[in-house]
Amino acid sequence: MPIYLDYNATTPLLPEVADIVCRTMLEEFGNAGSRTHEFGLNAKRIVEAARQQVAEIVNADKAEVIFTSGATESNNIAILGLREFGKKVGKRHIITTKVEHKSVLEPFEYLKSLGFEVTYLDVSESGCVDVNDLRASLREDTLLVSVMHINNETGVIQPITDICKTLANHEAYFHVDAAQSFGKFPFDLMNKRIDLISASGHKLYAPKGIGALVLRRRGYLRPPLEPIMFGGGQEKGLRPGTLAVPLIAGFGAACDIASKRAQEWFLSASETKKNVLRALMELNAVQNGENTSPYVLNFSVPGINSEAAMVSLKKIVAVSNGSACTSNSYKLSHVLSAMKLNDDRIAGAIRFSFGPEMKELPIKQMIKCFRSML
């Protein structure tokens, strides 16, 4: 089997997380909404324990965490959930960047179709937003600013702390899509100026189908979100439906493990990335993006097309050339296009994304494969 290097698409389950999911599924099968018997009460205790574990990642109160199916749903609730409040108070201006995930860009486009005005911030060739552009774009009627923490394609880390400082004296709600950073790169996310944080379990060694939205309170008031789905009062009325207790337990366990091992993981991934990047320099490879996560390396090798490279590499490593959510589309990456890279560089872009346990990679075989294509 090839070595798996597509952690940004999804991570494998940690064995200890899998054990908790299976045990909960088999032994604690009660509905957390059933209050009349011990099966339901036990399920509720498991959910609340996991809620605390998720909250601790970003130094939030557990009452500020609601469970969702993943970051895509969390992003939709955070963005579309502010629609009615914005209309009510006359704030219809919203800001995001040109390099966001589609689960942010498409809700923004939907609000635009309803009469909201959208400002899309540019990024430089580095992939980073200029906070001065954000400052210049803020208006009195700005309702929301949404900026991802770590880009899913390039691994570029946006200046979240500087953005928080820029928004310090503004009332706009600040949403951060933290799908690629939650638990693995928690720096910045504890900043109390961030109102809304989206997370996915399957990016953090937990199961697919579970995620969270953190809704930080301002004083005693939580962000004024309205539900976008209906049919029950679960999760503070914002996310109806029976809670997936085993998946929630797994997500909580993964967060607990991450809170203890994040620094170790960070150092391990940094070493792996350094070794791969050093080898790729022999091919005159160029890294796409600056100030990037240690878990991600997006690069282009002059003269090599990414589609052809992935086919050649498939028996050695499993990699990608962009977002798994848009892998059926052969359009050039909107992220790399927004960075104003030339078409050849974009067409040659390959993404390696690592796990912390990867000490040894088949670097020599990969380099040999690349050389055979030149």
Stockholm file with secondary structure:
# STOCKHOLM 1.0

chainA/1-374         MPIYLDYNATTPLLPEVADIVCRTMLEEFGNAGSRTHEFGLNAKRIVEAARQQVAEIVNADKAEVIFTSGATESNNIAILGLREFGKKVGKRHIITTKVEHKSVLEPFEYLKSLGFEVTYLDVSESGCVDVNDLRASLREDTLLVSVMHINNETGVIQPITDICKTLANHEAYFHVDAAQSFGKFPFDLMNKRIDLISASGHKLYAPKGIGALVLRRRGYLRPPLEPIMFGGGQEKGLRPGTLAVPLIAGFGAACDIASKRAQEWFLSASETKKNVLRALMELNAVQNGENTSPYVLNFSVPGINSEAAMVSLKKIVAVSNGSACTSNSYKLSHVLSAMKLNDDRIAGAIRFSFGPEMKELPIKQMIKCFRSML
#=GR chainA/1-374 SS CCEECBTTTCCCCCHHHHHHHHHHHHHCCCCTTCCSSHHHHHHHHHHHHHHHHHHHHTTCCGGGEEEESSHHHHHHHHHHTTHHHHHHHTCCEEEEETTCCHHHHHHHHHHHHTTCEEEEECBCTTSCBCHHHHHHHCCTTEEEEECCSBCTTTCBBCCHHHHHHHTTTCCCEEEEECTTTTTTSCTTTTCTTCCEEEEEGGGTTSCTTCEEEEECCBTTBCCCCCCSSCSCCTGGGTSCSCCCHHHHHHHHHHHHHHHHHHHHHHHHHHHHHHHHHHHHGGGTCEESSSSBCTTEEEEECTTCCHHHHHHHHTTTEECBSSCGGGTTCCSCCHHHHHTTCCHHHHHTEEEEECCTTCCCCCHHHHHHHHHHHC
#=GC SS_cons         CCEECBTTTCCCCCHHHHHHHHHHHHHCCCCTTCCSSHHHHHHHHHHHHHHHHHHHHTTCCGGGEEEESSHHHHHHHHHHTTHHHHHHHTCCEEEEETTCCHHHHHHHHHHHHTTCEEEEECBCTTSCBCHHHHHHHCCTTEEEEECCSBCTTTCBBCCHHHHHHHTTTCCCEEEEECTTTTTTSCTTTTCTTCCEEEEEGGGTTSCTTCEEEEECCBTTBCCCCCCSSCSCCTGGGTSCSCCCHHHHHHHHHHHHHHHHHHHHHHHHHHHHHHHHHHHHGGGTCEESSSSBCTTEEEEECTTCCHHHHHHHHTTTEECBSSCGGGTTCCSCCHHHHHTTCCHHHHHTEEEEECCTTCCCCCHHHHHHHHHHHC
//
